[in-house]
Amino acid sequence: MIRNNISFDVSSEVLALGIRCACFVVSGLHNKEYDSVFETEKNESIEHILDGFLPEHLQQDPVLAGFRELHTAIGTSNRKCISASETLLKGLLRTGTLPRVNLLVDIYNLISAKTRLSLGAHDTTGITGGVHLRITNGTESFHPLGDIQAKQAKPGEYAYIDDNNDVLCRLEVRQVEKTRITTDTTQAFFIIQGNSATSPEYITSTVQQLIDSIKWYCGGRESMLYLPG
């Protein structure tokens, strides 16, 4: 489907792995570094997440385990590649807080920590053409967020790739420099990804939760691209 000149599709090979995802675009965003009302909501939510939460629960959680099973299925190391949601929760257990980046990123990170789903956003000014969730062949360029230079993608992994053959997100693990969300971002492409342990209804309800929170704090108008069947 195409919205705001961005299309999205998923390959049959990726669907066969049991990956379930949703994608949408939000236009007319007003992002900023910080919002005191959101910080209060975030701190209250963190208290709730941490209540009774122990390190061993990371291994027991079915959604997090589902991501590890995906990595095993494609021959990717779970020691080196950890889903974004598990990384957030490990940091939360260690520090008692979530990283502060900017309001839009902080919103989706909080919802990721609450739901265990992997959430991400990409500034659409950095996206060329359509986005395709498919298996990499090793010709793709991959410039991880925070790294100095790009590299070639590893073949045989699932990734979100644009029409310039650039990886936007490797697995549900690492996003990239060219679509980094900043306070200047006014339109963003959002991804919510689960696995065989997450029902379509769970993903769809998380989509609505994310959209509601974005619009409350950052404004904007959403256009849905893809929902799990």
C-alpha positions in Angstrom: 0.0 0.0 0.0 1.1 3.6 -0.7 0.7 6.6 1.6 2.5 10.0 1.5 4.5 8.7 -1.5 5.9 5.8 0.7 4.9 2.2 -0.1 5.5 -0.8 2.1 5.5 -4.6 1.4 6.6 -7.8 3.1 8.2 -10.7 1.3 6.7 -14.2 1.5 10.0 -15.5 3.0 9.7 -13.0 5.9 6.1 -13.9 6.5 7.0 -17.6 6.6 9.3 -16.9 9.6 6.3 -15.8 11.6 7.1 -12.1 11.7 4.1 -9.9 12.3 4.4 -6.1 11.9 2.5 -2.9 11.3 3.7 0.3 9.6 2.2 3.8 9.3 3.3 7.3 8.5 2.6 10.4 10.7 2.7 13.8 9.0 2.7 17.3 10.6 4.7 16.3 13.6 5.9 18.8 16.2 8.8 17.0 17.9 10.9 18.5 20.7 13.6 17.5 23.1 11.5 17.2 26.3 8.0 17.4 27.6 7.4 17.6 31.4 4.0 16.0 31.2 5.3 13.1 29.3 8.2 12.7 31.7 5.7 12.3 34.5 3.8 9.7 32.5 7.0 7.9 31.7 8.2 7.8 35.3 4.9 6.4 36.5 5.0 3.7 33.7 8.6 2.8 34.6 7.5 2.2 38.2 4.8 -0.1 37.0 7.1 -2.0 34.6 9.7 -2.6 37.3 7.3 -3.7 39.9 8.2 -7.3 40.5 10.2 -7.5 37.3 13.4 -9.6 37.7 16.3 -10.3 35.3 15.2 -13.9 34.8 11.9 -12.6 33.4 13.8 -11.5 30.3 14.4 -15.1 29.4 10.9 -16.2 30.3 9.0 -13.5 28.4 7.3 -15.1 25.4 7.6 -12.1 23.1 11.3 -11.6 23.8 11.8 -15.3 23.4 10.0 -15.1 20.0 12.6 -12.6 18.8 15.4 -14.9 19.9 13.8 -17.8 18.0 13.6 -15.6 14.9 17.4 -15.0 15.1 18.1 -18.7 15.6 15.9 -19.5 12.6 18.1 -17.4 10.3 21.4 -18.4 11.8 22.0 -15.0 13.6 23.7 -15.0 17.0 21.5 -14.0 19.9 24.6 -13.0 21.9 25.5 -10.3 19.3 22.0 -9.4 18.1 19.4 -8.6 20.8 16.0 -7.2 20.0 15.5 -3.5 20.6 12.8 -4.2 23.3 15.1 -6.6 25.2 17.9 -4.1 25.1 15.6 -1.4 26.5 14.4 -3.7 29.3 18.0 -4.7 30.2 19.0 -1.1 30.5 15.9 -0.4 32.5 16.7 -3.1 35.0 20.3 -1.9 35.3 19.6 1.9 35.6 16.0 2.2 36.6 15.2 4.5 33.7 14.9 4.7 29.9 17.3 6.7 27.8 16.2 10.2 26.9 16.7 11.0 23.2 13.9 13.3 22.1 10.2 13.3 22.7 9.1 11.2 19.7 11.8 8.6 20.3 11.1 8.5 24.0 7.4 7.9 23.4 7.9 4.8 21.3 10.7 3.5 23.5 8.3 3.6 26.5 5.6 1.7 24.6 8.2 -0.8 23.4 9.3 -1.4 27.0 5.6 -1.9 28.1 4.6 -4.2 25.3 7.9 -6.0 24.6 7.3 -5.3 20.9 10.1 -3.7 18.8 9.2 -0.2 17.8 11.1 2.2 15.6 10.7 5.4 13.6 12.4 6.9 10.5 12.5 10.4 9.2 10.9 10.1 5.8 13.2 12.7 4.3 15.9 10.0 4.4 13.8 7.2 2.7 14.1 6.7 -1.0 11.0 5.3 -2.6 9.3 2.3 -1.0 10.2 0.2 2.0 10.5 -3.5 1.7 10.7 -6.0 4.6 12.7 -8.8 2.9 15.7 -11.1 3.3 19.1 -9.4 2.6 21.3 -10.7 -0.2 24.5 -8.9 1.0 24.5 -6.1 -1.6 22.6 -3.7 0.7 24.3 -0.7 2.4 23.9 -0.6 6.1 25.0 2.5 8.1 24.1 1.8 11.8 22.9 4.6 14.0 25.9 6.1 15.8 28.6 4.5 13.5 31.0 6.6 11.5 30.6 4.8 8.2 28.4 2.4 6.3 29.1 -1.3 5.6 27.6 -4.0 3.5 24.7 -5.9 5.1 25.0 -9.5 6.1 23.2 -11.8 3.7 20.3 -14.0 4.9 18.8 -11.6 7.5 15.5 -9.9 7.4 15.6 -6.1 7.2 13.6 -3.1 6.2 15.2 -1.8 3.0 14.3 1.2 0.8 14.5 1.5 -3.0 18.1 2.8 -2.8 19.0 -0.6 -1.4 19.8 1.0 1.9 18.9 -0.9 5.1 16.7 1.2 7.4 16.5 -1.3 10.2 18.5 -4.6 10.6 16.2 -7.2 12.0 14.5 -5.5 15.0 17.8 -4.7 16.4 19.5 -1.6 14.8 18.3 1.5 13.0 20.4 3.8 10.8 21.9 7.2 10.5 20.1 8.4 7.4 16.6 8.2 8.9 17.5 9.3 12.4 14.6 11.1 14.2 15.5 14.6 15.3 13.6 17.6 16.7 13.4 18.8 13.0 11.5 15.7 12.0 8.0 16.6 10.7 7.0 13.3 9.0 8.0 9.8 10.2 7.6 6.2 9.1 6.8 4.0 12.1 7.4 0.2 12.5 5.9 -2.0 15.1 7.2 -5.6 14.9 6.4 -8.8 16.7 6.8 -12.5 16.0 4.8 -15.7 16.2 4.2 -15.1 19.9 2.3 -11.9 19.3 -1.2 -12.0 17.9 -2.3 -9.5 15.2 -4.7 -8.1 17.7 -1.9 -7.3 20.1 0.1 -5.5 17.4 -3.0 -3.6 16.3 -3.8 -2.4 19.8 -0.2 -1.3 20.2 -0.4 0.7 17.0 -3.4 2.5 18.4 -1.7 3.1 21.7 1.4 4.6 19.8 -0.7 6.7 17.5 -2.8 8.1 20.4 0.4 9.0 22.3 2.1 10.6 19.3 -0.9 12.7 18.5 -1.4 13.8 22.1 2.2 15.0 22.5 3.4 15.7 19.0 0.3 16.3 16.9 0.2 15.0 13.4 -2.0 12.9 11.1 -1.6 9.2 10.6 -1.8 7.2 7.4 -1.8 3.4 7.8 0.4 1.4 5.4 0.2 -2.1 6.7 -1.4 -4.2 9.4 -0.9 -7.9 10.2 -3.5 -10.2 8.7 
